[in-house]
Structure formats: structure tokens, C-alpha cells
Amino acid sequence: MSEIAHRVSHRDTRAVARAATWIENRRPEAEPLLQELFPQTGRALVLGVTGPPGAGKSTLVDQFIRALRAQNKTVGIVAVDPTSPYTGGAILGDRIRMLHHHADPGVFIRSMATRGWLGGLARTTLEMTLLLDAAGFDVVIVETVGVGQDEVEIARLAGVTMVVLVPGMGDDVQTLKAGIMEIADVFVINKSDLPGAEKLQRELSAAFHDVKIVSTVASEGQGILEALEAAEEIRGSKAVTARTAEIWSARLREMLRDRLLDRVPAQEFTDAGIEVAERRTDPYTILHAWLKKY
């Protein structure tokens, strides 16, 4: 374990890929490895990129990689893709779009399937970002699947959350104030060369006074540096520093819940469901029995 941890910390691509597979498959080796690597985390800018389908998130992330590599910064990408209904694996659209970066040793891209996990992320996305952070990548970008209004898990993971929007939704900003709109540290108005961009910016400015707004045309490479500069500025703010403990509190709650659920065999849920449905016992008796047992 110490050997692979040493190789990961020196950004050995094969070691990072092997560790990523352990994490995604929830292998028993993953947790002790992350325990050993954890003291080396906390240095990367973890940037969450989320927003509705079709907003141009993948194109934007691709341009971020280009710009960061031009600054000689290393980049780790976690691209969360929808799950294939046939294989259960990721539909690897993001990795295909970013294929021209595959030979760059300063870039590591991992696509993950949601596998039914809600919130626009995969179940082990947090652990994957910790791995890439420990591997010494300067920036770790997490691109979610196209998410809805209430899917806000990225805010519990990213140091800076970037919500990507497109013109044409200006009239809907007020109705979207709850949920995904409220987690934004930076709003990116992508495709800002389209009609309605100025209206969307006015709506956002009126509704969210303290959130940075950047306009981009990702397909043309416009506004990319401004978006990255906004993320760095947010990262260095006192508000984000103070929020770190709060974010970890929420993460620990989720990690504990996951591990408790993992201890209960799936068949026990099925059997207990039958017992409760047939009124042979009540749900509270079942829950207390599980708490005592596990």
C-alpha cells in the first residue's frame, strides 16, 4: 500500500488509474490507500461544473484544460456520465470529446457512471477527487451530468461551484432561485453570442447580488480565462475558507450513511419489506434491530 501511495503522490499514471479502479469498484484496498494519502489532499482547486443539459459544460471543461495546460498547470478531470441501461457502465461521451488530451501526462481524465446515484454525481466521486488531489494535480474539475433544479450534491464536494447557463432562460431565473441556482459561486453564461444573453445577465444580477457572473462562448474559446480567474478569486475568499468545515460535516454525514447501508445485505431489505407490508412487524422494530446489529 505504501508503494502505490508513493507512486500516486508522484502522479504515476498507472498507479493513479489502478487506484481509481479500486475506488470506483469499492475494493477493500481503496479505503486504506485514501487514509494514507489524505494528509496530501487539500492543495488542489476542486472546481465543480454543473448546469442543465445542453449548456455546453463539456466544451467549457475542454477549454479549461487547454487554458490551464498553457499555464503549465496539471489537471485531473472527473466526468460523470449517464449510466448505460444495457451495460450499467458510463456512456463515455466526455472522454471521447476530450480524446486529444489523452497523451498529455499533465492531464488525467476519468469518466464515471452514475449507476443510479442521484444529484448529478457518481457514488464515489468524492473519493476520486481526493485521489487526484493527493496525486498533485493543480486543478481537479468535476463535471456533473445534466442536472435538474434540486440536484445539488456538487456543492458538498467542490471548493468552487460553477453553474453553466445559456441564454433563453432569463424569464425563468426567479423560479429557479431554489436548488441548483443557490449553490453557484460563479455563474457562467455560455453561448453568450446568442440572443437573450444580456437579459439573462440582468436577471442573474438582480436575483443573486453576491455571485460572480462571467460570459463565455466556449466553442470559440472566449471568456475562458475570465471564468478561471473568477474561480481562483472565489477560492481565495474568506467565505470559502470558512465553508470548508461545513462542507466536510455534510460529507461525513453522507459517508457514514453509505457505510451503514453497505453493512445491511440487500436481501435483508427485501425480507424486511415483506414483513412490514404483511404487517407481521412494524418499521421501527426493524430499524432498531438493524441499529443494534450493525
C-alpha positions as CSV (number, residue, x, y, z in Angstrom):
1,M,0.0,0.0,0.0
2,S,2.8,2.4,0.8
3,E,4.4,1.7,-2.5
4,I,1.3,2.5,-4.6
5,A,0.6,5.6,-2.4
6,H,4.1,6.8,-3.1
7,R,3.6,6.3,-6.8
8,V,0.2,8.0,-6.7
9,S,1.7,11.0,-4.9
10,H,4.3,11.3,-7.7
11,R,1.5,11.3,-10.2
12,D,2.4,7.9,-11.8
13,T,-0.4,7.5,-14.3
14,R,-0.7,3.7,-14.0
15,A,-0.8,3.9,-10.2
16,V,-3.5,6.6,-10.3
17,A,-5.5,4.6,-12.8
18,R,-5.2,1.5,-10.7
19,A,-6.3,3.3,-7.5
20,A,-9.2,5.0,-9.4
21,T,-10.4,1.5,-10.4
22,W,-10.2,0.3,-6.8
23,I,-12.2,3.4,-5.7
24,E,-14.9,3.1,-8.4
25,N,-15.4,-0.7,-7.8
26,R,-15.3,-0.1,-4.0
27,R,-12.5,-2.6,-3.5
28,P,-11.3,-3.1,0.1
29,E,-7.9,-1.6,-0.9
30,A,-9.4,1.8,-1.7
31,E,-10.1,3.0,1.9
32,P,-6.7,2.3,3.4
33,L,-5.0,3.9,0.4
34,L,-7.0,7.0,0.8
35,Q,-6.3,7.1,4.5
36,E,-2.6,7.1,3.7
37,L,-3.0,9.7,1.0
38,F,-5.3,12.1,2.9
39,P,-2.6,14.3,4.5
40,Q,-1.6,15.2,1.0
41,T,-5.0,16.5,0.0
42,G,-6.4,20.0,0.3
43,R,-4.0,21.6,-2.2
44,A,-5.9,21.4,-5.5
45,L,-8.5,23.8,-6.7
46,V,-11.6,21.4,-6.9
47,L,-13.9,23.0,-9.4
48,G,-17.4,21.7,-9.9
49,V,-19.0,22.4,-13.2
50,T,-22.8,21.8,-13.3
51,G,-25.9,23.0,-15.1
52,P,-28.7,21.9,-17.3
53,P,-28.3,19.5,-20.3
54,G,-27.1,21.3,-23.5
55,A,-25.4,24.2,-21.7
56,G,-22.0,23.3,-23.1
57,K,-20.4,22.0,-20.0
58,S,-18.1,19.5,-21.7
59,T,-16.9,22.1,-24.3
60,L,-16.2,24.5,-21.5
61,V,-14.2,22.0,-19.5
62,D,-12.2,21.1,-22.6
63,Q,-11.3,24.8,-23.0
64,F,-10.4,24.9,-19.3
65,I,-7.9,22.1,-19.8
66,R,-6.3,23.9,-22.7
67,A,-6.0,27.2,-20.8
68,L,-4.7,25.5,-17.6
69,R,-2.1,23.5,-19.6
70,A,-1.0,26.7,-21.3
71,Q,-0.3,28.0,-17.8
72,N,1.7,24.8,-17.1
73,K,-0.9,23.6,-14.5
74,T,-1.8,19.9,-14.2
75,V,-5.4,18.9,-14.5
76,G,-7.5,16.0,-13.2
77,I,-10.9,15.5,-14.7
78,V,-13.8,13.5,-13.2
79,A,-16.5,13.4,-15.9
80,V,-19.7,11.9,-14.5
81,D,-21.7,10.4,-17.3
82,P,-25.2,8.8,-17.5
83,T,-25.4,5.1,-16.9
84,S,-26.0,2.8,-19.9
85,P,-29.3,1.0,-19.4
86,Y,-27.7,-2.0,-21.1
87,T,-24.2,-2.4,-19.5
88,G,-24.6,-0.4,-16.4
89,G,-21.4,1.5,-17.3
90,A,-20.8,5.1,-18.2
91,I,-21.7,6.4,-21.6
92,L,-18.3,7.9,-22.2
93,G,-19.2,10.9,-24.2
94,D,-16.9,13.3,-22.2
95,R,-13.8,11.1,-22.6
96,I,-14.4,10.9,-26.3
97,R,-14.7,14.6,-26.6
98,M,-11.5,15.2,-24.6
99,L,-9.6,12.5,-26.5
100,H,-6.9,14.9,-27.8
101,H,-5.7,15.3,-24.3
102,H,-5.1,11.6,-23.7
103,A,-1.3,11.7,-24.5
104,D,-0.7,14.6,-22.2
105,P,1.0,13.4,-18.9
106,G,-0.3,16.6,-17.2
107,V,-3.9,15.6,-17.8
108,F,-5.8,12.6,-16.2
109,I,-9.4,12.0,-17.3
110,R,-11.7,9.6,-15.6
111,S,-15.3,9.0,-16.7
112,M,-17.7,7.6,-14.0
113,A,-21.1,6.1,-14.4
114,T,-23.8,7.4,-12.1
115,R,-25.2,3.9,-11.6
116,G,-28.4,5.2,-10.3
117,W,-26.8,7.7,-7.9
118,L,-28.8,10.9,-7.8
119,G,-27.6,14.5,-7.7
120,G,-25.5,14.5,-10.9
121,L,-22.6,12.6,-9.4
122,A,-21.4,9.0,-9.0
123,R,-21.3,7.4,-5.6
124,T,-17.5,7.5,-5.3
125,T,-16.9,11.0,-6.8
126,L,-15.7,12.4,-3.6
127,E,-13.1,9.7,-3.2
128,M,-12.0,10.1,-6.8
129,T,-11.4,13.9,-6.2
130,L,-9.4,13.1,-3.1
131,L,-7.2,10.7,-5.1
132,L,-6.5,13.3,-7.9
133,D,-5.8,16.0,-5.2
134,A,-3.3,13.7,-3.5
135,A,-1.7,12.9,-6.8
136,G,-0.7,16.5,-7.0
137,F,-2.9,17.8,-9.8
138,D,-3.2,21.6,-9.5
139,V,-6.8,21.7,-10.6
140,V,-9.4,18.9,-10.3
141,I,-12.5,19.5,-12.3
142,V,-15.7,17.6,-11.7
143,E,-18.3,17.8,-14.5
144,T,-21.7,16.6,-13.5
145,V,-24.3,15.0,-15.8
146,G,-27.0,17.5,-16.9
147,V,-28.9,18.1,-13.6
148,G,-32.2,19.4,-12.5
149,Q,-33.1,22.1,-10.1
150,D,-32.8,20.1,-6.9
151,E,-29.7,18.1,-7.7
152,V,-27.1,19.9,-5.7
153,E,-24.6,17.3,-4.5
154,I,-21.7,19.0,-6.3
155,A,-21.8,21.8,-3.6
156,R,-20.8,19.3,-1.0
157,L,-17.8,18.2,-3.0
158,A,-16.3,21.2,-4.8
159,G,-14.4,24.0,-3.3
160,V,-15.8,26.3,-6.0
161,T,-19.1,25.5,-7.8
162,M,-19.7,26.9,-11.3
163,V,-23.2,26.8,-12.7
164,V,-23.4,27.0,-16.5
165,L,-26.4,28.6,-18.1
166,V,-27.4,29.6,-21.6
167,P,-29.4,32.5,-23.0
168,G,-33.2,31.9,-23.4
169,M,-33.9,31.2,-19.8
170,G,-33.9,34.7,-18.4
171,D,-37.6,34.7,-17.6
172,D,-37.1,31.5,-15.5
173,V,-34.4,32.7,-13.2
174,Q,-36.8,33.8,-10.4
175,T,-38.5,30.3,-10.5
176,L,-35.1,28.6,-10.3
177,K,-33.8,30.5,-7.3
178,A,-34.2,27.4,-5.1
179,G,-31.9,24.5,-5.5
180,I,-29.2,24.5,-8.2
181,M,-29.1,28.3,-8.6
182,E,-28.4,28.8,-4.9
183,I,-25.2,26.7,-4.9
184,A,-23.4,28.8,-7.5
185,D,-20.2,30.6,-6.6
186,V,-19.8,31.6,-10.3
187,F,-22.5,31.8,-13.0
188,V,-21.2,31.2,-16.5
189,I,-23.4,32.4,-19.3
190,N,-22.2,30.2,-22.1
191,K,-23.2,30.7,-25.7
192,S,-23.3,34.4,-24.8
193,D,-23.3,35.3,-28.5
194,L,-26.9,34.1,-28.7
195,P,-30.0,36.4,-28.3
196,G,-31.1,36.8,-24.7
197,A,-27.6,36.8,-23.1
198,E,-27.8,40.3,-21.7
199,K,-31.3,39.7,-20.4
200,L,-30.1,36.6,-18.6
201,Q,-27.2,38.6,-17.1
202,R,-29.6,41.3,-15.8
203,E,-31.9,38.6,-14.3
204,L,-29.0,36.9,-12.5
205,S,-27.5,40.2,-11.2
206,A,-30.9,41.2,-9.8
207,A,-31.5,37.8,-8.1
208,F,-28.0,36.9,-6.9
209,H,-26.1,40.0,-5.8
210,D,-23.0,38.3,-4.4
211,V,-22.4,35.7,-7.2
212,K,-19.8,36.4,-9.9
213,I,-21.2,36.3,-13.5
214,V,-18.9,35.5,-16.5
215,S,-19.9,35.4,-20.1
216,T,-18.3,32.8,-22.4
217,V,-18.5,31.3,-25.9
218,A,-16.8,28.1,-25.1
219,S,-16.8,26.8,-28.7
220,E,-14.7,29.9,-29.7
221,G,-12.6,29.9,-26.6
222,Q,-14.0,33.3,-25.4
223,G,-14.2,34.2,-21.7
224,I,-12.3,31.1,-20.6
225,L,-9.5,32.8,-18.7
226,E,-12.1,35.2,-17.1
227,A,-14.0,32.2,-15.8
228,L,-10.9,30.5,-14.4
229,E,-9.8,33.8,-12.8
230,A,-13.2,34.1,-11.1
231,A,-12.9,30.6,-9.7
232,E,-9.5,31.3,-8.3
233,E,-10.7,34.6,-6.7
234,I,-13.6,32.7,-5.1
235,R,-11.2,30.0,-3.8
236,G,-9.1,32.6,-2.0
237,S,-12.0,34.3,-0.3
238,K,-12.7,34.1,3.4
239,A,-16.2,32.8,2.8
240,V,-14.9,29.6,1.0
241,T,-12.3,29.0,3.7
242,A,-15.0,29.3,6.5
243,R,-17.3,26.9,4.5
244,T,-14.7,24.1,4.4
245,A,-15.7,22.7,7.8
246,E,-19.4,22.9,6.9
247,I,-18.8,21.0,3.6
248,W,-16.8,18.3,5.4
249,S,-19.6,18.0,8.0
250,A,-22.1,17.3,5.2
251,R,-19.6,14.9,3.5
252,L,-19.1,12.9,6.7
253,R,-22.8,12.5,7.2
254,E,-23.1,11.1,3.7
255,M,-20.1,8.8,4.1
256,L,-21.5,7.4,7.4
257,R,-24.9,6.8,5.8
258,D,-23.3,5.0,2.8
259,R,-21.2,2.7,5.1
260,L,-24.1,1.8,7.3
261,L,-26.2,0.9,4.2
262,D,-23.4,-1.2,2.9
263,R,-23.4,-3.3,6.1
264,V,-27.0,-4.4,5.5
265,P,-27.3,-7.1,2.9
266,A,-29.8,-6.3,0.1
267,Q,-31.8,-9.5,0.9
268,E,-32.5,-8.1,4.4
269,F,-34.2,-5.1,2.9
270,T,-36.3,-7.3,0.7
271,D,-37.2,-9.7,3.6
272,A,-38.0,-6.8,6.0
273,G,-40.1,-5.1,3.3
274,I,-42.2,-8.2,3.0
275,E,-42.6,-8.5,6.8
276,V,-43.7,-4.8,7.2
277,A,-46.0,-5.0,4.1
278,E,-47.7,-8.1,5.6
279,R,-48.0,-6.3,9.0
280,R,-46.0,-9.0,10.7
281,T,-43.9,-6.3,12.3
282,D,-43.5,-2.5,12.2
283,P,-40.8,-0.5,10.5
284,Y,-39.5,0.9,13.8
285,T,-38.8,-2.5,15.2
286,I,-36.8,-3.4,12.1
287,L,-34.8,-0.1,12.2
288,H,-33.9,-0.6,15.9
289,A,-32.9,-4.2,15.2
290,W,-30.6,-3.1,12.4
291,L,-29.0,-0.3,14.5
292,K,-28.3,-2.8,17.3
293,K,-26.9,-5.4,14.9
294,Y,-24.8,-3.2,12.6
